[in-house]
Amino acid sequence: MSTVTRLTVDISGYGNWITDINCGSIVNRHSAVFASICEVHFTGEPELIPWFGDAIITIENVVPRNDGHVVIRLQSNWGTALPMRIQLLVCND
């Protein structure tokens, strides 16, 4: 039976960097992992909301590993750290 799981991770960073997200037992090397990224903004509410700012942010590589981690290479053209949200869709057969 196929499964699809959505995960949300809030991070901060700038420039080119690699982040390692622990997804636990739902990820292995055969998983298909799809990722999106956006800035997030604090509006006074208890949670951050997606935000379309001036920074260009890209996800360049997404690698699921057998230990439950997903390694992602990111790039931001902004000169200082920005709050961002990565959303992952993990598909397993």
C-alpha positions as CSV (number, residue, x, y, z in Angstrom):
1,M,0.0,0.0,0.0
2,S,1.4,3.4,-1.0
3,T,1.6,6.2,1.6
4,V,2.1,10.0,1.4
5,T,3.2,12.0,4.4
6,R,3.6,15.8,4.6
7,L,6.2,17.3,7.0
8,T,6.8,20.9,7.7
9,V,10.2,22.3,9.0
10,D,10.9,25.9,9.9
11,I,14.6,26.9,9.4
12,S,16.7,30.0,9.1
13,G,19.7,30.6,6.8
14,Y,21.3,32.4,3.9
15,G,23.8,31.8,1.1
16,N,24.5,28.2,0.0
17,W,24.1,25.6,2.7
18,I,23.0,22.0,3.4
19,T,20.4,21.0,5.9
20,D,19.7,17.5,7.3
21,I,16.1,16.8,8.3
22,N,15.3,13.8,10.5
23,C,12.1,12.3,9.2
24,G,12.3,9.1,11.2
25,S,11.0,5.8,9.9
26,I,8.9,7.2,7.1
27,V,12.0,7.9,4.9
28,N,14.4,5.4,3.3
29,R,16.6,5.4,0.2
30,H,13.6,4.3,-1.9
31,S,11.3,7.1,-0.8
32,A,10.3,9.8,-3.3
33,V,10.7,13.1,-1.5
34,F,9.4,16.4,-2.9
35,A,10.3,19.7,-1.3
36,S,9.1,23.3,-1.4
37,I,10.4,26.4,0.4
38,C,9.2,29.9,1.2
39,E,9.9,32.7,3.5
40,V,7.8,32.9,6.7
41,H,6.7,36.0,8.5
42,F,5.6,36.7,12.1
43,T,2.3,38.6,12.2
44,G,1.7,38.4,16.0
45,E,-0.3,35.2,15.6
46,P,1.0,32.2,17.4
47,E,2.4,30.7,14.2
48,L,4.5,31.9,11.3
49,I,2.7,32.4,8.0
50,P,4.1,31.8,4.4
51,W,5.5,35.1,3.0
52,F,6.4,36.2,-0.5
53,G,9.4,38.4,0.2
54,D,12.1,39.8,-2.0
55,A,14.6,37.0,-1.5
56,I,15.1,34.3,-4.1
57,I,15.3,30.9,-2.4
58,T,15.8,27.6,-4.1
59,I,16.1,24.0,-3.3
60,E,18.8,22.4,-5.4
61,N,19.1,18.8,-4.2
62,V,16.9,16.5,-2.2
63,V,18.4,13.1,-1.1
64,P,16.5,10.6,1.1
65,R,18.8,8.3,3.1
66,N,18.3,4.9,4.6
67,D,18.7,6.3,8.2
68,G,15.5,8.3,8.0
69,H,17.1,11.6,7.1
70,V,16.6,13.8,4.1
71,V,19.6,16.0,3.0
72,I,18.7,19.2,1.2
73,R,21.0,21.7,-0.5
74,L,19.5,25.2,-0.5
75,Q,20.4,28.6,-1.8
76,S,19.3,32.1,-0.8
77,N,20.4,35.3,-2.5
78,W,19.7,37.3,0.7
79,G,22.7,38.6,2.6
80,T,21.4,37.8,6.1
81,A,19.6,34.8,7.6
82,L,15.9,34.6,6.8
83,P,13.1,32.5,8.4
84,M,11.9,29.9,6.0
85,R,9.6,26.9,5.8
86,I,10.4,23.7,4.0
87,Q,7.5,21.4,3.3
88,L,8.2,17.8,2.3
89,L,6.0,15.2,0.7
90,V,7.3,11.7,1.3
91,C,5.9,9.0,-0.9
92,N,6.5,5.3,-0.3
93,D,5.2,2.3,-2.2
